[in-house]
């Protein structure tokens, strides 16, 4: 296993403050942390502070998949860094979300995740994060 980083980027038509806050708000997490149409998030919790933890239970095909982690860095409206723990991740996996204003009221978002067991696991996460960012775009509108 190596770092095997992934990067997914998207412009979200909302201000960085709104996008940043969406990542920390359980009600918003329930709206966008889904990887397929028809899936859901029956439970989301967030202790939105450095050292605080989150729990997101994604539901897909009738199966609940818990995702949790610890906030390592919260730089308001520009950066979030957190650990990512799920049945599909490996120890030490982290996610960094960088936000930058576009100048026209939107936000350029770049998400980087590191540490995957295999290239296939990384490819699956690229697909998942892409779907999640598409849902975030809808939820933040």
VENFEN-V204881 format. One record per backbone hydrogen bond with DSSP energy under -1.0 kcal/mol. NH is the residue of the N-H (numbers start at 0). CO is the residue of the C=O. E is the energy in kcal/mol with one decimal. If there is no record, write none. Layout:
BEGIN
[[NH	CO	E] [NH	CO	E]]
END
This chain:
BEGIN
[[5	112	-2.4] [7	110	-2.5] [9	108	-2.3] [11	106	-3.2] [13	11	-2.5] [18	14	-2.1] [19	15	-3.1] [20	16	-2.4] [21	17	-1.6] [22	18	-1.1] [23	20	-1.3] [24	20	-1.0] [28	24	-2.8] [29	25	-2.0] [31	27	-1.7] [32	28	-2.3] [33	31	-1.8] [38	35	-2.1] [39	58	-1.8] [44	54	-2.8] [46	52	-2.5] [48	46	-2.3] [50	70	-3.5] [51	48	-3.0] [53	68	-2.1] [54	44	-2.2] [55	66	-3.4] [56	42	-3.0] [57	64	-2.5] [58	39	-3.4] [59	62	-2.7] [62	59	-1.8] [64	57	-3.7] [66	55	-2.4] [67	84	-2.6] [68	53	-1.5] [70	51	-3.0] [71	80	-2.9] [72	80	-1.9] [74	78	-2.9] [77	74	-2.5] [78	74	-2.3] [79	96	-2.1] [80	72	-2.4] [81	94	-2.5] [82	69	-2.1] [83	92	-2.4] [84	67	-3.0] [88	85	-1.7] [92	89	-1.6] [94	81	-3.2] [95	111	-3.0] [96	79	-3.1] [97	109	-2.9] [98	77	-2.9] [99	107	-1.8] [101	105	-2.0] [106	11	-2.7] [107	99	-3.3] [108	9	-3.0] [109	97	-2.4] [110	7	-3.2] [111	95	-2.7] [112	5	-1.7] [113	93	-2.1] [114	2	-4.2] [121	117	-1.9] [122	118	-2.6] [123	119	-2.3] [124	120	-1.9] [125	121	-2.3] [126	122	-2.0] [127	123	-2.3] [128	124	-3.2] [129	125	-2.2] [130	126	-2.0] [131	127	-2.5] [132	128	-2.7] [133	129	-1.8] [134	130	-2.1] [135	131	-2.5] [136	132	-2.1] [137	133	-1.5] [138	134	-2.8] [139	135	-2.6]]
END
